[in-house]
Amino acid sequence: MNTALGRAFVRAYYIASPPLALAIVDQPAIRAAVRGVLAPFVLFAELAMNRGLWIAALASIVVLVIASAILVLILRKNRPRPRHLAIALAIGLGALSVSPGARAEDTTATASELDKAIESETAPEPEYPYPGAKDAEFKTKAPSETPKRRKARLGTPRPKAVTEDGEYIYATSGETDEVHHGKPEKVKFSGQEGRTPPQTITADGEYLYPIEHSEFTGAAGIRIGAMAPPNISNPDNRLSFKDIYGSDPVPAIMFEYEYPLTRAIGRIGIKFETGFIVRQGQGHFKSAARVTETADERFTFVMVPLQASVMYRFQFADSQWIVPFVEGGANYSGIAELRDDNKSPRVGGSPALIAGGGVSLLLDWIDRRAISQLDADYGINHVWATAQYRQIQGLKKDLDISSNLISVGVTFDY
């Protein structure tokens, strides 16, 4: 209940649970099966509330490891005996169905008595406001005789008539059925000591307070994109990256962190970035006579860029919707080429210079209340949609990674 996700789950449970319970109320076998399925969750919840969440999680891991080990030992035989599986299943269900609360109760009853008690169990009558309750039982019944007028108090208008249902009918102005009482008195703040004055008060008496964003200390983001095939080539047989891995763009996923330096003239910061760039392709023969033939071996190209750059954002206000930016810096990419024929991979690295730019679009307007909640819970005070173009200029001739990268993603200010 301390998180929005948890509260949403509880609301969904209270909406879905009553009709599902009514659907199986007359099905003892299904009820027993549902209890068996819910038993581990009940035990976990009880341990978490009484012993702590970490104790409950540790106990769950231990139970799963033990159960998995038992199951693996049983299934290691070519033909596991059915009675072994039945015994393991019975032990598992028995362990899961026992909770600390159940152990505190009287355990003198025999198994047959417990089975009879379960079979004879009937669900209680549904009560208002759950589905299935009889609405008539909760409606106000009409009195058998005409209600007497209660003694009028000072300042209380006298009704013109009283209906059989006890409804009071008051006189109207005669010309219209509406009685105008003028404008309501303006709601005022109490001014009590220790209470924060609201920014404004609505006509309905709702207090509106100013929202304070947390202090900006950095930004982080994730982007997906496509990189053009780099200029890597083999000087011995002149095979290029495109010959083995194709000319299609290479998929990439990037992670970034920005440390702010100043916001006096726009927003200047240092950005650190890494990611993964992966492509698979078919091998070729080294021999010049067979260079055009395709081998059966499959190669996987992996590049992990590590880069640092200085970024300038043309941002002069927190609520600025569109923010262009430019960046420039250095890059060093670790490269590995893996094979599927169990031969040793080839590894290396190559430096490069980078330059690029892009634009960020503020997403706070979609749901400002959600952004305020993110700020209060996690310190995330702005969310941006980001698109970026980057040019990569390799500095190593025998392993030239010159290329360009286009990516889009989400950036979070916190």
VOGU-3710 file (C-alpha; in Angstrom, 3 decimals, decimal comma):
1> mntalgrafv> 0,000/0,000/0,000  3,047/2,282/0,121  3,407/2,366/-3,681  1,080/3,310/-6,526  1,574/-0,119/-8,146  0,654/-1,896/-4,917  -2,478/0,187/-4,416  -3,536/-0,481/-8,023  -3,082/-4,229/-7,444  -5,239/-4,098/-4,301
11> rayyiasppl> -7,990/-2,200/-6,123  -7,938/-4,741/-8,963  -8,095/-7,576/-6,430  -11,176/-6,157/-4,720  -12,888/-5,710/-8,073  -12,131/-9,186/-9,452  -12,202/-11,307/-6,283  -15,929/-11,224/-5,293  -17,338/-12,432/-8,664  -14,648/-15,128/-8,883
21> alaivdqpai> -15,437/-16,291/-5,368  -19,147/-16,477/-6,196  -18,357/-18,498/-9,324  -16,680/-21,302/-7,327  -18,771/-21,154/-4,171  -20,601/-24,379/-5,095  -17,520/-26,203/-6,424  -15,643/-27,857/-3,490  -12,911/-29,332/-5,713  -12,184/-26,005/-7,371
31> raavrgvlap> -12,237/-24,230/-4,005  -9,679/-26,684/-2,638  -7,480/-26,213/-5,711  -7,657/-22,422/-5,395  -6,692/-22,646/-1,724  -3,711/-24,791/-2,683  -2,602/-22,261/-5,308  -2,993/-19,332/-2,918  -1,284/-21,083/0,012  2,306/-20,093/-0,951
41> fvlfaelamn> 1,272/-16,466/-1,422  -0,499/-16,423/1,943  2,550/-17,948/3,631  4,865/-15,427/1,943  2,632/-12,507/3,006  2,424/-13,751/6,578  6,198/-14,194/6,818  6,759/-10,757/5,278  4,415/-9,060/7,759  5,614/-10,941/10,853
51> rglwiaalas> 9,304/-11,531/10,079  10,172/-8,978/7,410  10,243/-8,899/3,608  13,849/-10,076/3,277  13,256/-13,077/5,560  10,212/-14,037/3,475  12,146/-13,659/0,226  15,059/-15,729/1,586  12,694/-18,455/2,794  10,993/-18,550/-0,623
61> ivvlviasai> 14,353/-18,924/-2,381  15,391/-21,750/-0,047  12,086/-23,583/-0,599  12,371/-23,207/-4,381  15,974/-24,442/-4,391  15,131/-27,488/-2,270  12,038/-28,305/-4,331  13,988/-27,914/-7,574  16,775/-30,162/-6,293  14,288/-32,866/-5,283
71> lvlilrknrp> 12,542/-32,639/-8,652  15,845/-32,840/-10,556  16,936/-35,900/-8,570  13,655/-37,625/-9,350  13,643/-36,735/-13,041  17,274/-37,748/-13,594  16,088/-41,305/-14,049  14,929/-42,219/-17,528  11,482/-43,218/-16,312  10,499/-41,535/-13,068
81> rprhlaiala> 8,063/-43,548/-11,034  4,618/-42,010/-10,624  4,609/-42,694/-6,908  7,792/-40,593/-6,501  6,146/-37,647/-8,223  3,016/-38,105/-6,111  5,078/-38,161/-2,901  7,020/-35,036/-3,928  3,812/-33,238/-4,877  2,181/-34,171/-1,582
91> iglgalsvsp> 5,221/-32,981/0,412  5,302/-29,701/-1,509  1,600/-28,986/-1,076  1,781/-29,928/2,576  4,710/-27,596/3,206  3,088/-24,724/1,335  -0,305/-25,117/2,982  1,094/-24,843/6,546  1,402/-21,289/7,866  2,478/-19,901/11,273
101> garaedttat> -1,142/-19,020/12,040  -2,322/-22,546/11,269  0,315/-24,141/13,489  -0,972/-22,155/16,456  -4,435/-23,769/16,178  -5,610/-27,105/17,588  -4,045/-29,963/15,630  -5,736/-32,878/17,375  -8,255/-33,428/14,582  -7,641/-36,404/12,333
111> aseldkaies> -7,145/-36,174/8,583  -10,579/-37,652/7,873  -12,246/-35,109/10,156  -10,442/-32,299/8,393  -11,559/-33,651/4,995  -15,178/-33,789/6,177  -14,920/-30,262/7,538  -13,586/-29,012/4,219  -16,290/-30,818/2,218  -19,068/-29,457/4,448
121> etapepeypy> -17,702/-25,930/4,320  -20,116/-23,436/2,857  -19,422/-19,888/1,912  -21,076/-17,180/4,011  -23,897/-15,216/2,520  -22,587/-12,272/0,507  -23,015/-8,957/2,238  -23,504/-5,501/0,891  -21,872/-4,018/-1,180  -20,432/-7,260/-2,662
131> pgakdaefkt> -22,085/-8,940/-5,681  -24,878/-11,339/-4,845  -26,193/-9,484/-1,825  -29,928/-8,914/-1,715  -30,439/-5,249/-2,298  -33,918/-5,354/-0,754  -32,465/-6,081/2,690  -30,540/-2,838/2,659  -33,244/-0,510/1,362  -35,088/1,664/3,815
141> kapsetpkrr> -38,539/0,200/4,367  -41,514/2,483/4,187  -43,111/3,112/7,579  -46,448/1,484/8,258  -48,015/4,750/9,302  -47,531/8,389/8,384  -44,459/9,724/10,154  -44,967/12,448/12,679  -43,395/15,782/12,221  -40,407/16,274/14,390
151> karlgtprpk> -40,236/19,284/16,604  -38,815/22,200/14,651  -35,550/23,607/15,888  -34,654/27,246/15,801  -33,608/28,245/12,291  -35,035/25,086/10,668  -37,642/25,786/7,923  -41,015/24,112/8,447  -41,872/21,551/5,722  -45,070/21,961/3,763
161> avtedgeyiy> -45,845/18,232/3,808  -44,323/14,845/4,690  -44,636/11,928/2,264  -45,236/8,282/3,221  -41,522/7,597/2,686  -40,583/10,276/5,186  -39,513/12,853/2,589  -39,980/16,484/3,618  -41,560/18,817/1,023  -40,796/22,495/1,383
171> atsgetdevh> -42,646/25,444/-0,074  -41,169/27,130/-3,146  -41,234/30,761/-4,206  -44,377/30,196/-6,334  -42,979/31,632/-9,544  -40,324/28,969/-9,990  -39,320/25,695/-8,428  -35,851/27,050/-7,715  -35,087/28,929/-4,536  -32,103/31,233/-4,861
181> hgkpekvkfs> -29,989/31,809/-1,790  -27,306/34,007/-3,350  -23,595/33,241/-3,763  -21,936/30,969/-1,210  -19,572/32,522/1,258  -15,966/32,459/0,057  -13,885/29,730/1,633  -11,097/31,133/3,784  -7,918/29,602/5,137  -8,025/28,925/8,853
191> gqegrtppqt> -4,614/30,454/9,463  -3,871/28,013/12,270  -0,295/27,862/13,468  1,759/25,098/11,864  -0,394/24,838/8,730  0,989/25,797/5,314  -1,183/28,381/3,502  -2,482/27,092/0,135  -1,626/28,834/-3,099  -5,312/29,107/-4,071
201> itadgeylyp> -8,692/27,831/-2,887  -11,256/26,652/-5,430  -14,994/27,421/-5,259  -15,549/23,876/-3,906  -13,183/24,513/-1,008  -10,275/22,495/-2,420  -6,861/23,735/-1,278  -4,239/23,931/-4,030  -0,611/24,019/-2,938  2,408/24,940/-5,089
211> iehseftgaa> 4,426/21,956/-6,310  8,127/22,139/-5,567  10,377/20,133/-7,883  13,447/18,473/-6,458  16,812/20,018/-7,243  18,310/19,007/-10,605  21,444/16,919/-10,024  21,831/14,965/-13,275  20,172/13,085/-16,104  20,104/9,513/-17,347
221> girigamapp> 18,602/7,904/-20,415  18,277/4,909/-22,662  18,119/4,914/-26,468  17,808/2,392/-29,246  19,115/3,040/-32,717  20,870/1,893/-35,837  24,503/2,397/-36,828  25,715/2,418/-40,412  28,191/-0,411/-41,192  31,655/0,749/-40,053
231> nisnpdnrls> 34,623/1,014/-42,447  36,356/-2,045/-41,008  38,162/-4,142/-43,635  40,746/-6,936/-43,847  43,886/-5,660/-45,638  44,954/-9,224/-46,572  41,915/-10,222/-48,643  40,168/-6,820/-48,758  36,958/-8,191/-47,297  34,960/-5,413/-45,663
241> fkdiygsdpv> 32,465/-5,379/-42,836  29,631/-5,247/-45,391  30,874/-8,378/-47,161  30,443/-10,494/-44,035  27,706/-8,754/-42,071  25,719/-7,078/-44,830  24,985/-3,468/-45,615  21,894/-3,111/-43,416  22,094/-0,818/-40,353  23,532/-2,431/-37,225
251> paimfeyeyp> 21,184/-2,459/-34,175  22,425/-0,610/-31,099  21,253/0,093/-27,551  22,862/2,931/-25,598  22,845/4,035/-21,952  23,841/7,548/-20,918  24,497/9,603/-17,805  24,887/13,382/-17,756  26,596/15,309/-14,975  25,636/19,018/-15,010
261> ltraigrigi> 28,327/21,688/-14,880  26,350/24,919/-15,115  22,920/26,255/-16,038  23,878/29,915/-16,202  23,906/30,056/-20,020  21,781/27,159/-21,103  22,690/23,747/-19,734  26,266/22,486/-19,993  27,276/19,051/-18,771  29,586/16,090/-19,227
271> kfetgfivrq> 27,968/12,965/-20,641  29,241/9,410/-20,233  27,814/6,716/-22,479  28,114/3,021/-23,178  26,058/0,352/-24,902  26,016/-2,694/-27,137  26,184/-2,946/-30,938  25,681/-6,476/-32,290  25,494/-8,028/-35,769  25,698/-11,630/-37,085
281> gqghfksaar> 26,952/-12,755/-40,466  28,382/-15,630/-42,503  32,148/-16,241/-42,729  34,328/-16,146/-45,853  37,495/-18,036/-46,778  40,921/-16,408/-46,365  42,217/-17,723/-49,694  42,023/-15,159/-52,466  40,855/-17,883/-54,837  37,816/-18,660/-52,643
291> vtetaderft> 37,176/-15,227/-51,211  33,770/-14,981/-52,894  32,584/-18,290/-51,364  30,547/-18,298/-48,177  31,684/-20,573/-45,343  29,432/-22,516/-42,990  30,822/-20,826/-39,883  28,752/-17,993/-38,436  30,356/-14,896/-36,951  28,990/-12,474/-34,335
301> fvmvplqasv> 30,347/-8,917/-34,242  30,097/-7,185/-30,840  31,158/-3,598/-30,179  30,969/-1,915/-26,746  31,561/1,841/-27,048  32,858/3,806/-24,055  32,723/7,538/-24,595  32,761/10,881/-22,853  31,558/14,133/-24,370  30,692/17,700/-23,503
311> myrfqfadsq> 27,030/18,493/-24,137  25,353/21,861/-24,486  21,568/22,092/-24,294  19,779/25,212/-25,481  17,570/25,086/-22,382  16,823/28,313/-20,540  13,753/27,239/-18,507  12,592/24,067/-16,784  9,263/24,176/-18,608  10,803/24,648/-22,073
321> wivpfvegga> 9,010/22,166/-24,345  11,625/21,729/-27,096  15,350/21,700/-26,292  17,959/21,315/-29,070  21,430/20,125/-28,057  24,901/19,517/-29,496  27,818/17,401/-28,229  31,420/16,510/-28,975  33,943/14,157/-27,411  36,041/11,006/-27,635
331> nysgiaelrd> 35,213/7,337/-27,939  37,024/4,058/-27,404  35,208/0,927/-28,566  36,034/-2,584/-27,502  35,447/-5,059/-30,357  35,081/-8,835/-30,361  34,346/-11,235/-33,229  32,903/-14,545/-32,029  32,690/-17,800/-34,015  30,337/-20,756/-33,729
341> dnksprvggs> 33,015/-23,373/-34,514  34,570/-23,249/-31,008  37,660/-21,394/-32,195  39,049/-18,534/-30,111  37,382/-15,159/-30,728  39,313/-12,184/-31,993  39,305/-9,093/-29,770  40,601/-5,577/-30,118  39,773/-1,935/-29,708  39,745/1,320/-31,615
351> paliagggvs> 39,580/5,019/-30,641  37,419/7,603/-32,382  36,160/11,165/-32,183  32,430/11,875/-32,024  30,241/14,864/-32,789  26,489/15,085/-32,954  23,279/16,788/-32,001  19,592/16,273/-31,536  16,432/17,483/-29,873  14,525/16,648/-26,677
361> llldwidrra> 10,744/16,995/-26,325  9,306/17,546/-22,823  6,693/14,902/-21,906  5,490/16,392/-18,612  2,345/17,781/-20,242  0,980/14,263/-20,850  0,315/13,753/-17,130  1,637/16,424/-14,802  0,265/14,663/-11,743  2,217/11,525/-12,628
371> isqldadygi> 5,412/13,567/-13,035  4,826/15,166/-9,628  4,364/11,696/-8,145  7,603/10,508/-9,791  9,382/13,515/-8,326  7,984/12,859/-4,845  8,735/9,112/-4,912  11,955/8,838/-6,926  13,268/12,371/-7,499  12,552/12,281/-11,260
381> nhvwataqyr> 11,403/15,821/-12,047  11,260/15,773/-15,881  10,866/13,184/-18,646  12,026/13,825/-22,238  11,688/12,052/-25,580  15,089/12,335/-27,275  16,231/11,916/-30,889  19,936/12,108/-31,753  22,320/11,916/-34,697  26,031/11,185/-34,140
391> qiqglkkdld> 29,010/11,079/-36,471  31,880/8,735/-35,538  35,365/9,313/-36,968  37,758/6,413/-36,405  41,431/7,111/-35,588  42,890/3,651/-36,256  43,486/2,755/-39,904  43,658/-1,023/-39,557  40,453/-1,031/-37,465  38,511/1,946/-38,734
401> issnlisvgv> 35,134/2,225/-36,980  34,072/5,398/-38,817  30,294/5,443/-39,087  27,163/7,322/-38,011  24,473/6,475/-35,486  20,813/7,521/-35,324  18,934/6,791/-32,086  15,760/7,662/-30,185  14,875/7,113/-26,541  13,864/8,563/-23,190
411> tfdy> 15,838/10,830/-20,874  15,080/11,416/-17,191  16,109/14,500/-15,220  16,478/13,972/-11,491
//
